[in-house]
Amino acid sequence: MDLSDIQKTAGLRTPIRNQLFIDGKFVDALSGETLATLNPHDNSVITHVAMAGKADIDLAVAAAQRAFPKWSRLPAAERGRLLLKLADLIEANAEELARLESLDTGHPLKDSRFLDVPRTAGCYRYFGGMADKFQGETIPVEAGFLNYTLREPVGVVGQVVPWNFPLMFTSWKMAPALAAGNCIVMKPAEITPLSSLKIAELMAEAGIPPGVVNLVPGLGSVAGQYIAEHPGIAKVAFTGSTATGKRIVQASAGNLKKVQLELGGKGPNIVFEDANLQAAINGSAWAIFHNQGQACIAGSRLVLHEKIADAFLDKFVPLAQSIRLGNPMDDATEMGPLTSLQHRDRVLSYVEVARQQGGEILTGGKAPGGALSGGCYVEPTIVRAKSFKDRVAQEEVFGPFVTVLTFKDDAEAMQIANGTDYGLGSGLWTSNVHRAHSFARDIYAGMVWINCYKRVNPGSPFGGVGQSGYGREMGFDAMREYTQVKSVWVNIDAQIPPHYKR
């Protein structure tokens, strides 16, 4: 395999993997079908990636089923050792992975280098260390009996990851599943599969046995749907839109497989009158503009106390206007393109929605011209809405698009915060300790950040409530998601139950 010109330009040292990974080997799709993977900076073709069909997924499930008995019975410490070795290989290939992720997704290179790749390695390292530390319980029951529980792997799990953080989300799903002893059939997003396939290559290098992990890039309507339906898959874990999550639940009913969903969000980011204003301004920009706003936990509703709203916006709007858009492979770029033209157009459509409902466009609202006109770029956009019930304050835009709302008092702030069907991330900025903890208690969300936003760590559970899904990524909760409890009773006195004595 030779390096293409675009790969050389991107500074890649090794060929890009573009095949399915099944039973420890890179193979073409049985149908021969491929899909062009595009560079969102200019929509040039990076490579053509094999697209899995149902027959390919059948092969992947069969490989995982063959591998499961041995993998699940491998000593937990050995599974952990392999994950730790994988973490080492990710760090050894950090620059290659960062460049590949930025080329494929549009993440600024400095974000891929200093956030995505280290977080990915850290996740495998965390769960590698946890593999032999996750244990059952001994339960006090009536005299003469011992009762204990075993945490057993679910079996073959299907995992479907989105296109916004493909490298990092791959680790969030695979690391706990593997540490717990499961085997995997994973579908990366069809438009951003490249870093996931590179991880598969590193897994083989680390010594993870064939069949334990299988990657099957493919269309969601074909490969994703079949993973959700497949009778040989015991659990499906999905990150993506709420609408697709609901279809996965319906498809899973055929064999009552376990389902874990991390879906959409419309995060309230509340700034009170007693907040450290500069910290809140900087943190709020990070909350919405990092990764071009393509994050389910983005602080996409900026909820400002009316006393400080003007002072906040006087600094926040110029900050947004100063963000450097550009080629994600350029070290100076602060915000890259969105990941596809289709999504760029969807984000821009909400500018017109805002105008129709009386919203004020404070800045942005369009695609930049000039050298960036051929890419998937959208300017940082700030919209002041008339009501928290407006569509731009209710629907997930999933781009560099923040809706500004104001409030008079704590009660109104809480009404706005809990005024959507979503419940994923949320944040608040205040120096009032009582207010901070009472809001953390009462906000309808799976995560609350106080005087910060979008903090994640492998040890901290990540997930939502309501239309944002159920189940948790990371931490001990993730290990629980990928195991099932078996209760074992032992009659230690060998007593005959009294009701059956003769």
Phi, psi and omega in degrees: 000124179264155176282133177284168180298319181294325177293318179296318179298325180282356178079022179279140183262340184235154179299149178280131175282134182222021178247171171289156177240105184229129177056039176083007182228147172274125185222156173286159172294144181302327180282343186081002183288144176224166176224136179292131172261124189255149172277114185292348177294320183219005179062025171282157182280125175277309180194174174248125186255138178301139179249117183288142171249188182300320182296323178294320180291324174302317179295319180294318179295318179297320178296318179294321179294322178293323184281337189299313183303316181286317181296317183292335180263357174297137179309136183304324179297327179287319174301317179298320181298320180292322177293322176294323177294321177298317178302319178298318181292324176298317178294324178291334180251026188302314183293321178297315180295319180297316180292320179296317180295317180293320178299319188276327189251336187093002175300134171305140186302323181293330175289317179298321181291313192258353178237297190298310183291311178299321178295324179295310178299318181297326179293314178295325180291319180298310183284335171298321177286334182278339190310318182258021180237004179263119193225165175276197184227155168253127189248127178290119178235195185293158184302141177093358182229145172248130178235124176223160180245147173247140172259109185252146178298152182291320182135231176271123180248140173262135182229134181235118184247152184272183187264354188277323175225063190299320182293309184293316182292331174301318180289323180301326182270315187285323186300308180292325180297317180288319179301325181280350177101014179273162168251159196229140163238110185246137172250107171290160175300138186295338182266349180220060184267356197289317181291327178296320179291328175294322177297322177300319177299316180291328176298317177297320178295325180289341179102011175293126190298153177304141177089340181293320177233130179229128180248127186229079174304142180180171179291143179299322182290342180250291184291315180296316179298319183289325175299318180294329183272337196300126181291342180273359179256126186272341180208146172235132177243128188227138169237127181166208185285155179296320181299316179292322178302320179294323178292325178294319177301316180296318182291333184285348187294340184303320178235019178052040180293153176292142183231137176230127187231128171239106194247211188285174179205162175215067194298125171281133178237100193262129178243115181272167185293339181261013182287156167289104192298316182294320177297320180293322179296310180296316181294325180289326175294317176299319185300327185249329188263346175299136184055035177061024180076005182274069180213134181295335181264008183306143174279074190273352172243109180267109189251107190250137171296137187299335181290332183245003186301312183293317179297322178297308185293331178301333178257327184291318181297311176298326177299314179298320181292338182273351183296130184276109173276145177173183179305124182298341180278357178270128182299337182276348183290133177257334177218125181265196179280160166293170193276344178206157176297320179302316181287323176305314181294326178295316179298314181295333179297334180286344174295316178292323176302316180298315180298318182298332181260017175083016179284156180251124178276107183280329175195158176077217179088013180207169174273141179290156178262203176066224186294341182262002188293338180273359182254194186256040189274147171224133178294148172306126189238129178237125183236129175264117184268157179278329185212150177290354177266355177299154183301322182289348176257001182241324187261145181282113180278320175066049178202187180283064192221110182244137179259126182262131176229156178236159180219159181263323186211177185299322182297318179290323177300317179293322178299317179293314182303317182265019186267021173230172178278349182277160178202062182255269180260157177202158180211159176209149183237116182197156173258002181269109184296317179300313180298318182302312183285326179291322176292320178301324179289320192262345177292135180276089184198155177279342182217141177228129175250130180249121182056034174192178177201148175059038173275131177225154180205144181303336181272352185254127183298142185230123178167179187226188179228171179061224182286001175269002172102194181208160188092166184226140169270153168068163181069186178297333178298324179295322177295324176294324179296330184256016175226165173229151187269134172242126179263127182243127178251133179235125175275093189283341178263004182052037180282146172273127180305134189300330183290345183245011177290143178240000000 
